[in-house]
Amino acid sequence: MNLLPLPAFADNYIWLVHDGRRALVVDPGDAQPVFEALRRLGLQLDTILVTHHHADHTGGVAALREATGARVYGPARETIPEPVQRLNGGDRIAIDGVGALQFEVIDVPGHTAGHIAYYCASFDGDAPVLFCGDTLFSGGCGRLFEGTPAQMLDSLTQLAALPGETRVCCAHEYTLSNLKFARAVEPGNTDLIHYTARCEALRADHQPTLPSRIGLEKQINPFLRTREVTVQQAARGLDPHADDESSVLGALRSWKNNF
């Protein structure tokens, strides 16, 4: 199985999974990069997975479905171009045409009200894979457009509980800007310092920083570290009343919004 990030727009990634013949894509906001990859690699598109309703994740769905007949899966409670098979947290889907992959659906509201993620525990004998849309980024998390800090905290806690080797396939190349903020929160975090240097080298070579890993994110991502004293102290510098994990996350997110 092959896992490829297809650049789209200014900083999106459309994730492509293929076995050399058939393919699935995740959050195709633009159809053109997908069509180009299908032609270049000689693939047939079988499946489209959608995490949430924002246009930069759904804009290419209709054109791809019409051209290929691909089956579309998406969140039960969000507006996605029909027809789409609706999914809720706890559902499981089998993608028989692409390496017989199986995905568990996880409800992860916060960025949007009905956001979902897709977790594949067995990925062709390699490390598990998580397609998390705009909920978890490397070094950060999504803006709270439709949800609350408590919802985002619960969503991130679910993702943080996945195996540490799980590959984090988020939908934007926001890593360097997120790490700049993370270093403002925890300037003494040596794991964060080393990871920043690695990501800077990748971007200087025009390479993606993704996928990340859950275990790594728990070491460097302040939004997964709301129990850490250093992170709590930094949050209280902005909001002295940030006295529990959700209020710490809310203070961090407000800080990041204006960073």
SEZATI-95734 format. One line per 3 residues: number of its first residue (from 1); their letters; for each residue x, z, y of N, C-alpha, C, O. Coordinates in steps of 0.02 Angstrom, whole numbers, always signed. Layout:
BEGIN
NUM = a = X Z Y X Z Y X Z Y X Z Y  ...
***
This chain:
BEGIN
1 = mnl = +42 +0 -60 +0 +0 +0 +44 +0 +62 +96 +32 +64  +21 -36 +113 +58 -41 +175 +16 -12 +232 -45 -22 +235  +48 +24 +277 +16 +57 +333 +50 +34 +397 +109 +49 +407
4 = lpl = +14 -2 +440 +44 -31 +499 +3 -15 +562 -58 -21 +561  +37 +5 +617 +2 +12 +680 +5 -55 +719 +59 -80 +733  -53 -81 +737 -56 -143 +776 -66 -124 +849 -118 -96 +866
7 = paf = -19 -139 +894 -28 -123 +964 -87 -161 +994 -97 -220 +979  -124 -127 +1038 -180 -158 +1072 -186 -127 +1142 -168 -70 +1153  -212 -167 +1189 -218 -144 +1259 -151 -117 +1283 -98 -144 +1264
10 = adn = -152 -65 +1325 -89 -39 +1352 -54 +8 +1304 +7 +8 +1299  -94 +48 +1266 -62 +100 +1225 -102 +118 +1163 -90 +171 +1133  -150 +76 +1143 -188 +89 +1082 -151 +66 +1021 -108 +22 +1024
13 = yiw = -167 +97 +964 -147 +71 +899 -210 +61 +858 -253 +105 +853  -216 +2 +827 -266 -12 +776 -228 -7 +710 -181 -45 +698  -249 +39 +667 -213 +49 +604 -237 -1 +551 -297 -9 +540
16 = lvh = -189 -35 +520 -202 -84 +468 -174 -59 +402 -115 -41 +398  -216 -57 +350 -194 -40 +283 -206 -101 +239 -260 -130 +240  -156 -120 +200 -166 -178 +156 -124 -172 +93 -74 -136 +90
19 = dgr = -145 -209 +42 -110 -209 -22 -78 -277 -36 -62 -293 -93  -70 -317 +17 -41 -384 +9 -93 -438 +3 -77 -497 +10  -155 -419 -10 -210 -467 -15 -270 -448 +28 -296 -489 +65
22 = ral = -290 -385 +23 -350 -363 +58 -332 -306 +105 -282 -272 +95  -374 -296 +157 -355 -250 +210 -415 -211 +236 -472 -231 +229  -399 -154 +266 -447 -118 +308 -413 -103 +374 -352 -99 +378
25 = vvd = -453 -96 +427 -428 -77 +492 -468 -18 +519 -526 -7 +501  -435 +20 +562 -465 +80 +591 -468 +72 +667 -418 +59 +699  -528 +80 +695 -539 +80 +767 -515 +16 +802 -473 +19 +846
28 = pgd = -542 -41 +781 -521 -104 +812 -555 -116 +880 -607 -148 +883  -526 -89 +932 -554 -99 +999 -548 -171 +1022 -586 -193 +1066  -501 -208 +994 -489 -277 +1012 -481 -316 +946 -440 -297 +904
31 = aqp = -519 -369 +938 -516 -407 +876 -453 -449 +870 -429 -461 +815  -425 -471 +927 -372 -521 +924 -309 -497 +887 -284 -535 +845  -283 -437 +900 -224 -415 +861 -238 -412 +786 -192 -423 +746
34 = vfe = -299 -398 +767 -316 -395 +696 -318 -466 +666 -290 -478 +613  -350 -512 +701 -351 -581 +677 -280 -608 +669 -265 -641 +619  -237 -593 +717 -168 -618 +714 -131 -588 +654 -95 -624 +620
37 = alr = -141 -523 +641 -108 -491 +584 -135 -518 +518 -97 -529 +471  -201 -529 +514 -230 -557 +453 -202 -626 +438 -186 -641 +380  -195 -667 +490 -167 -734 +480 -93 -731 +460 -71 -765 +414
40 = rlg = -56 -689 +495 +17 -685 +483 +32 -660 +413 +80 -683 +381  -8 -613 +389 +6 -581 +324 -35 -610 +267 -26 -592 +209  -81 -656 +283 -121 -688 +232 -170 -640 +199 -176 -639 +137
43 = lql = -206 -601 +239 -250 -549 +214 -323 -565 +226 -341 -601 +272  -365 -536 +183 -438 -537 +192 -460 -468 +213 -444 -418 +180  -496 -463 +268 -521 -399 +292 -583 -379 +254 -633 -415 +254
46 = dti = -580 -320 +221 -636 -294 +182 -676 -241 +219 -737 -239 +215  -640 -198 +256 -670 -135 +280 -647 -119 +350 -589 -131 +368  -694 -92 +390 -679 -67 +457 -701 +6 +460 -759 +21 +445
49 = lvt = -656 +50 +479 -672 +121 +489 -672 +135 +564 -626 +115 +600  -723 +170 +587 -730 +187 +658 -734 +263 +665 -773 +295 +629  -695 +291 +710 -696 +364 +719 -744 +388 +773 -772 +442 +768
52 = hhh = -754 +347 +826 -799 +368 +880 -818 +307 +922 -792 +253 +912  -864 +317 +969 -898 +261 +1000 -863 +228 +1059 -888 +177 +1082  -808 +254 +1083 -777 +225 +1143 -758 +152 +1133 -738 +132 +1078
55 = adh = -765 +113 +1187 -757 +41 +1182 -688 +20 +1158 -681 -32 +1125  -636 +58 +1175 -569 +39 +1153 -558 +53 +1079 -503 +42 +1053  -610 +77 +1045 -608 +87 +973 -659 +43 +937 -654 +34 +876
58 = tgg = -707 +17 +973 -761 -21 +941 -769 -93 +966 -807 -131 +938  -732 -111 +1019 -744 -175 +1052 -734 -236 +1008 -764 -288 +1021  -694 -231 +956 -682 -288 +913 -722 -288 +848 -715 -333 +807
61 = vaa = -764 -237 +839 -799 -229 +775 -844 -289 +760 -841 -317 +705  -885 -308 +807 -935 -361 +795 -901 -426 +777 -921 -459 +729  -850 -446 +815 -816 -510 +802 -782 -509 +734 -784 -559 +698
64 = lre = -751 -454 +716 -718 -450 +651 -768 -452 +593 -756 -485 +543  -823 -416 +601 -873 -416 +548 -903 -485 +539 -912 -509 +483  -919 -518 +595 -950 -584 +591 -903 -636 +559 -925 -680 +522
67 = atg = -838 -630 +574 -790 -679 +548 -770 -666 +476 -752 -713 +440  -773 -604 +453 -745 -587 +388 -796 -558 +339 -783 -557 +279  -854 -535 +364 -902 -501 +321 -882 -430 +303 -910 -401 +256
70 = arv = -834 -402 +339 -809 -335 +323 -865 -283 +330 -909 -289 +372  -862 -233 +287 -909 -177 +290 -884 -127 +340 -825 -111 +343  -931 -100 +380 -912 -54 +434 -939 +15 +418 -997 +24 +400
73 = ygp = -894 +65 +425 -913 +136 +419 -901 +169 +486 -853 +154 +521  -946 +216 +504 -938 +250 +567 -977 +315 +570 -1013 +332 +524  -969 +352 +626 -1001 +417 +632 -1077 +413 +635 -1105 +366 +663
76 = are = -1109 +462 +605 -1182 +462 +598 -1217 +469 +665 -1272 +443 +675  -1186 +504 +712 -1221 +523 +773 -1194 +489 +836 -1202 +515 +891  -1164 +432 +828 -1139 +396 +887 -1161 +323 +885 -1177 +296 +832
79 = tip = -1161 +292 +943 -1184 +223 +949 -1126 +176 +932 -1078 +169 +969  -1133 +144 +874 -1083 +97 +848 -1119 +32 +834 -1177 +33 +812  -1087 -26 +847 -1120 -90 +835 -1146 -95 +763 -1108 -88 +716
82 = epv = -1211 -108 +756 -1242 -114 +690 -1228 -183 +660 -1214 -231 +696  -1232 -189 +593 -1246 -136 +544 -1185 -94 +528 -1129 -120 +528  -1196 -31 +515 -1141 +15 +499 -1165 +67 +450 -1222 +92 +456
85 = qrl = -1124 +85 +402 -1141 +139 +356 -1122 +204 +390 -1064 +216 +406  -1172 +247 +401 -1163 +309 +438 -1135 +365 +395 -1154 +373 +337  -1089 +403 +424 -1053 +455 +387 -1055 +522 +423 -1053 +525 +485
88 = ngg = -1059 +574 +384 -1056 +643 +408 -997 +678 +376 -971 +656 +324  -975 +733 +407 -923 +773 +377 -941 +794 +306 -997 +814 +292  -892 +790 +261 -903 +805 +191 -918 +745 +148 -912 +748 +87
91 = dri = -938 +689 +180 -949 +627 +142 -883 +601 +114 -829 +615 +142  -887 +565 +59 -829 +532 +30 -846 +458 +19 -900 +441 -2  -797 +416 +35 -808 +345 +26 -749 +316 -14 -692 +337 -7
94 = aid = -765 +268 -56 -715 +234 -97 -709 +162 -72 -758 +126 -68  -648 +142 -56 -634 +74 -33 -605 +35 -92 -544 +31 -99  -648 +8 -133 -626 -22 -196 -584 -85 -185 -541 -101 -226
97 = gvg = -596 -121 -131 -561 -185 -121 -490 -178 -97 -452 -227 -100  -470 -119 -72 -403 -110 -43 -370 -52 -80 -369 +4 -56  -342 -67 -138 -305 -17 -175 -345 +42 -200 -316 +94 -217
100 = alq = -410 +36 -203 -453 +90 -228 -441 +156 -190 -436 +209 -221  -436 +152 -124 -425 +212 -84 -489 +252 -79 -544 +224 -79  -482 +317 -75 -539 +362 -64 -527 +405 -3 -472 +432 +7
103 = fev = -578 +410 +39 -573 +447 +101 -624 +504 +102 -681 +495 +81  -603 +560 +128 -648 +615 +144 -661 +613 +219 -614 +604 +259  -724 +622 +238 -742 +621 +309 -743 +692 +335 -769 +738 +303
106 = idv = -713 +701 +395 -710 +767 +427 -743 +762 +495 -725 +719 +535  -791 +807 +509 -821 +810 +576 -771 +842 +623 -748 +898 +611  -754 +807 +678 -706 +833 +726 -732 +823 +798 -700 +787 +837
109 = pgh = -788 +854 +816 -814 +846 +884 -767 +878 +935 -727 +922 +919  -774 +856 +997 -733 +882 +1051 -719 +827 +1101 -741 +830 +1159  -683 +776 +1080 -672 +718 +1122 -738 +682 +1135 -755 +666 +1192
112 = tag = -775 +669 +1081 -845 +647 +1087 -886 +693 +1041 -859 +729 +1000  -951 +689 +1050 -995 +737 +1015 -997 +725 +939 -1005 +772 +901  -990 +662 +918 -997 +646 +847 -934 +619 +815 -938 +587 +762
115 = hia = -877 +631 +845 -813 +605 +821 -801 +626 +748 -814 +684 +730  -777 +580 +707 -757 +596 +639 -685 +573 +626 -658 +532 +663  -655 +601 +574 -589 +580 +551 -594 +562 +477 -640 +583 +442
118 = yyc = -544 +523 +454 -542 +501 +385 -477 +525 +354 -422 +511 +379  -483 +561 +298 -424 +589 +264 -419 +560 +194 -467 +563 +156  -361 +532 +179 -348 +504 +113 -294 +546 +80 -235 +543 +99
121 = asf = -313 +585 +29 -266 +632 -2 -217 +597 -48 -161 +622 -59  -236 +539 -76 -193 +503 -122 -185 +432 -97 -231 +391 -104  -128 +417 -68 -116 +353 -37 -60 +317 -76 -3 +316 -55
124 = dgd = -80 +288 -132 -34 +248 -172 +29 +287 -191 +84 +260 -192  +19 +352 -207 +75 +393 -227 +119 +419 -171 +167 +455 -184  +103 +401 -109 +141 +424 -51 +104 +481 -18 +52 +504 -43
127 = apv = +130 +505 +38 +100 +562 +73 +29 +546 +96 +13 +489 +110  -14 +598 +100 -82 +587 +125 -82 +557 +195 -33 +560 +232  -140 +527 +211 -147 +493 +276 -210 +519 +310 -262 +529 +278
130 = lfc = -205 +531 +375 -261 +552 +417 -270 +503 +474 -224 +492 +513  -330 +473 +478 -348 +432 +536 -392 +476 +581 -450 +488 +565  -365 +498 +637 -399 +550 +676 -420 +525 +745 -440 +566 +787
133 = gdt = -417 +460 +758 -442 +433 +821 -411 +466 +881 -349 +466 +889  -453 +495 +925 -429 +527 +986 -437 +603 +984 -441 +635 +1037  -441 +632 +925 -446 +705 +920 -377 +737 +924 -364 +779 +967
136 = lfs = -333 +718 +879 -265 +745 +877 -216 +689 +893 -218 +636 +862  -173 +702 +942 -117 +657 +957 -52 +693 +940 -51 +754 +931  +2 +656 +935 +66 +689 +926 +83 +725 +991 +92 +694 +1043
139 = ggc = +88 +791 +986 +102 +832 +1044 +43 +848 +1088 +50 +882 +1138  -17 +825 +1070 -75 +836 +1113 -141 +830 +1077 -143 +827 +1015  -194 +829 +1115 -262 +818 +1089 -301 +778 +1139 -279 +768 +1196
142 = grl = -360 +755 +1119 -401 +714 +1163 -434 +754 +1219 -443 +815 +1213  -452 +719 +1272 -490 +750 +1326 -559 +771 +1300 -585 +741 +1253  -587 +822 +1330 -652 +848 +1309 -707 +814 +1349 -736 +843 +1394
145 = feg = -720 +751 +1332 -771 +714 +1368 -842 +738 +1352 -885 +741 +1396  -855 +755 +1288 -923 +772 +1268 -927 +838 +1230 -981 +858 +1209  -871 +872 +1222 -871 +933 +1183 -842 +992 +1222 -826 +986 +1281
148 = tpa = -836 +1048 +1189 -813 +1110 +1218 -745 +1129 +1190 -725 +1103 +1137  -709 +1173 +1224 -646 +1197 +1195 -655 +1228 +1126 -613 +1219 +1082  -710 +1265 +1116 -722 +1295 +1051 -731 +1242 +997 -705 +1250 +941
151 = qml = -766 +1188 +1012 -774 +1134 +963 -707 +1101 +948 -691 +1089 +890  -667 +1088 +1000 -602 +1056 +988 -557 +1103 +949 -520 +1080 +905  -558 +1167 +964 -518 +1214 +926 -537 +1212 +852 -493 +1210 +809
154 = dsl = -601 +1212 +837 -623 +1209 +767 -601 +1144 +734 -579 +1144 +677  -607 +1089 +771 -587 +1024 +743 -512 +1023 +728 -491 +1001 +675  -472 +1046 +775 -399 +1047 +765 -379 +1095 +710 -331 +1082 +674
157 = tql = -415 +1150 +704 -400 +1198 +651 -411 +1167 +583 -373 +1178 +536  -464 +1127 +576 -476 +1092 +513 -419 +1044 +497 -396 +1041 +440  -397 +1007 +547 -343 +959 +535 -277 +994 +520 -238 +971 +478
160 = aal = -265 +1049 +555 -203 +1087 +543 -199 +1116 +473 -145 +1131 +448  -257 +1124 +441 -259 +1152 +373 -243 +1100 +319 -236 +1118 +261  -237 +1037 +338 -219 +985 +289 -146 +994 +268 -107 +1026 +304
163 = pge = -126 +966 +212 -57 +973 +189 -7 +952 +243 -18 +904 +280  +48 +988 +246 +97 +977 +299 +126 +907 +300 +145 +883 +353  +130 +874 +241 +159 +807 +239 +110 +752 +260 +129 +694 +263
166 = trv = +48 +771 +275 -3 +722 +294 +20 +682 +354 +40 +710 +405  +17 +616 +349 +35 +573 +405 -22 +569 +455 -80 +555 +437  -7 +582 +518 -56 +584 +572 -56 +516 +606 -11 +499 +644
169 = cca = -110 +478 +593 -116 +411 +621 -168 +413 +677 -227 +397 +666  -146 +432 +736 -191 +435 +793 -192 +367 +828 -155 +322 +809  -233 +360 +878 -250 +294 +903 -217 +275 +969 -232 +223 +998
172 = hey = -170 +317 +993 -136 +301 +1056 -63 +321 +1054 -45 +370 +1021  -22 +283 +1088 +49 +299 +1096 +56 +341 +1160 +80 +318 +1212  +34 +404 +1153 +37 +452 +1208 +94 +502 +1198 +99 +551 +1236
175 = tls = +136 +492 +1148 +180 +545 +1126 +227 +571 +1180 +232 +631 +1190  +262 +527 +1215 +311 +551 +1263 +279 +590 +1320 +305 +642 +1341  +222 +567 +1345 +189 +605 +1398 +163 +671 +1372 +164 +721 +1408
178 = nlk = +139 +672 +1310 +116 +735 +1281 +175 +784 +1272 +167 +844 +1285  +232 +759 +1251 +289 +803 +1241 +317 +830 +1306 +342 +886 +1309  +312 +791 +1359 +332 +817 +1425 +290 +877 +1444 +315 +927 +1469
181 = far = +225 +872 +1431 +180 +929 +1444 +196 +987 +1397 +200 +1044 +1419  +205 +972 +1333 +219 +1025 +1285 +282 +1064 +1303 +285 +1124 +1292  +331 +1030 +1332 +393 +1065 +1352 +381 +1108 +1413 +416 +1158 +1424
184 = ave = +332 +1090 +1454 +314 +1134 +1510 +281 +1198 +1484 +288 +1251 +1513  +244 +1191 +1429 +211 +1249 +1399 +262 +1293 +1362 +262 +1354 +1370  +305 +1262 +1322 +354 +1299 +1281 +424 +1271 +1292 +450 +1236 +1249
187 = pgn = +455 +1284 +1348 +521 +1255 +1362 +575 +1277 +1314 +626 +1242 +1308  +566 +1332 +1279 +617 +1357 +1233 +606 +1337 +1161 +642 +1360 +1117  +558 +1294 +1147 +542 +1273 +1078 +594 +1222 +1055 +591 +1164 +1075
190 = tdl = +640 +1243 +1012 +694 +1198 +992 +668 +1140 +948 +695 +1085 +952  +617 +1152 +907 +587 +1097 +868 +561 +1043 +914 +568 +984 +901  +530 +1065 +968 +502 +1018 +1017 +558 +979 +1053 +550 +919 +1064
193 = ihy = +612 +1013 +1070 +668 +979 +1103 +697 +925 +1058 +710 +869 +1081  +707 +941 +994 +735 +892 +948 +687 +834 +936 +708 +776 +932  +623 +849 +929 +574 +796 +918 +569 +750 +978 +562 +689 +970
196 = tar = +572 +778 +1038 +570 +737 +1098 +627 +687 +1099 +618 +629 +1115  +687 +710 +1082 +745 +665 +1081 +734 +609 +1031 +752 +551 +1044  +706 +625 +973 +694 +574 +921 +643 +523 +946 +652 +463 +936
199 = cea = +590 +546 +977 +538 +500 +1001 +562 +458 +1059 +544 +399 +1065  +603 +486 +1102 +632 +447 +1157 +675 +390 +1130 +674 +335 +1156  +713 +404 +1077 +754 +352 +1047 +711 +297 +1016 +727 +238 +1021
202 = lra = +656 +316 +983 +611 +267 +954 +581 +222 +1007 +580 +161 +999  +557 +251 +1061 +526 +211 +1113 +576 +167 +1149 +560 +111 +1170  +639 +192 +1157 +691 +151 +1188 +706 +89 +1146 +728 +38 +1171
205 = dhq = +693 +95 +1080 +702 +39 +1034 +637 +1 +1022 +633 -40 +977  +586 +16 +1063 +521 -17 +1059 +486 -7 +992 +451 -51 +968  +497 +52 +963 +466 +71 +899 +411 +123 +912 +416 +163 +959
208 = ptl = +358 +123 +871 +307 +175 +878 +333 +243 +858 +376 +249 +815  +307 +295 +890 +324 +363 +870 +280 +387 +813 +292 +441 +785  +231 +348 +794 +182 +368 +744 +193 +329 +679 +222 +275 +680
211 = psr = +169 +356 +623 +132 +419 +617 +177 +480 +623 +236 +479 +606  +147 +535 +646 +178 +600 +645 +159 +634 +580 +132 +602 +535  +171 +699 +573 +153 +738 +514 +120 +803 +536 +137 +831 +588
214 = igl = +72 +826 +497 +37 +887 +514 +86 +946 +520 +82 +985 +568  +132 +952 +473 +180 +1007 +476 +221 +1007 +539 +234 +1060 +568  +242 +948 +561 +280 +942 +623 +237 +960 +683 +259 +996 +728
217 = ekq = +175 +936 +684 +131 +950 +741 +120 +1025 +749 +114 +1050 +805  +117 +1061 +695 +107 +1134 +699 +168 +1168 +730 +164 +1225 +753  +225 +1135 +729 +286 +1162 +759 +292 +1145 +834 +322 +1183 +872
220 = inp = +263 +1089 +854 +278 +1063 +922 +217 +1053 +967 +225 +1044 +1027  +157 +1053 +939 +98 +1034 +977 +63 +1097 +1004 +37 +1136 +965  +62 +1107 +1070 +33 +1169 +1097 -40 +1179 +1079 -64 +1235 +1075
223 = flr = -77 +1124 +1068 -148 +1129 +1051 -159 +1152 +979 -215 +1171 +961  -107 +1150 +938 -110 +1179 +871 -75 +1247 +869 -69 +1277 +815  -53 +1272 +926 -12 +1332 +929 -44 +1385 +974 -9 +1424 +1006
226 = tre = -110 +1385 +977 -145 +1431 +1023 -140 +1503 +1002 -158 +1548 +1040  -115 +1517 +942 -104 +1586 +920 -35 +1612 +940 -21 +1672 +937  +9 +1566 +962 +77 +1585 +979 +79 +1620 +1047 +47 +1599 +1094
229 = vtv = +117 +1675 +1050 +121 +1714 +1112 +147 +1672 +1170 +122 +1678 +1226  +197 +1630 +1157 +225 +1589 +1211 +172 +1542 +1240 +170 +1531 +1301  +131 +1513 +1196 +78 +1467 +1220 +24 +1506 +1257 +1 +1483 +1309
232 = qqa = +5 +1563 +1231 -46 +1604 +1265 -23 +1626 +1333 -62 +1626 +1381  +40 +1646 +1339 +67 +1667 +1404 +66 +1609 +1454 +50 +1619 +1512  +84 +1550 +1431 +84 +1492 +1475 +13 +1476 +1498 +3 +1460 +1557
235 = arg = -36 +1480 +1452 -106 +1467 +1471 -131 +1517 +1521 -169 +1500 +1567  -111 +1580 +1513 -135 +1632 +1560 -104 +1625 +1628 -129 +1654 +1677  -49 +1588 +1634 -23 +1573 +1699 -70 +1529 +1740 -69 +1531 +1801
238 = ldp = -113 +1491 +1705 -163 +1450 +1738 -230 +1485 +1742 -265 +1482 +1792  -247 +1520 +1688 -311 +1556 +1684 -298 +1626 +1657 -290 +1635 +1597  -296 +1677 +1701 -281 +1745 +1678 -331 +1772 +1628 -317 +1821 +1593
241 = had = -390 +1741 +1624 -442 +1764 +1579 -442 +1728 +1512 -488 +1735 +1472  -390 +1689 +1499 -384 +1654 +1434 -364 +1704 +1381 -304 +1712 +1366  -413 +1739 +1353 -399 +1795 +1308 -418 +1782 +1236 -415 +1829 +1195
244 = des = -439 +1721 +1218 -449 +1703 +1148 -426 +1631 +1139 -409 +1597 +1187  -425 +1609 +1076 -396 +1544 +1062 -432 +1486 +1097 -400 +1440 +1122  -498 +1489 +1099 -535 +1433 +1130 -523 +1431 +1205 -517 +1377 +1233
247 = svl = -519 +1489 +1238 -506 +1488 +1310 -433 +1469 +1324 -419 +1439 +1376  -387 +1486 +1278 -318 +1462 +1285 -317 +1386 +1281 -285 +1352 +1321  -352 +1359 +1230 -354 +1286 +1224 -386 +1254 +1285 -362 +1203 +1310
250 = gal = -441 +1284 +1310 -473 +1257 +1369 -427 +1257 +1430 -427 +1209 +1469  -388 +1311 +1438 -341 +1314 +1494 -287 +1261 +1487 -267 +1229 +1536  -262 +1253 +1426 -211 +1202 +1414 -238 +1132 +1429 -203 +1091 +1460
253 = rsw = -299 +1119 +1406 -327 +1052 +1416 -339 +1038 +1491 -327 +983 +1514  -362 +1088 +1528 -370 +1080 +1600 -303 +1067 +1634 -299 +1026 +1679  -252 +1103 +1613 -185 +1094 +1639 -160 +1024 +1625 -133 +990 +1669
256 = knn = -169 +1002 +1563 -146 +935 +1543 -183 +881 +1581 -153 +830 +1599  -247 +890 +1595 -286 +840 +1631 -256 +824 +1699 -263 +768 +1724  -222 +872 +1728 -195 +864 +1796 -119 +866 +1797 -89 +873 +1850
259 = f = -89 +859 +1739 -16 +867 +1734 +20 +805 +1761 +81 +802 +1760
***
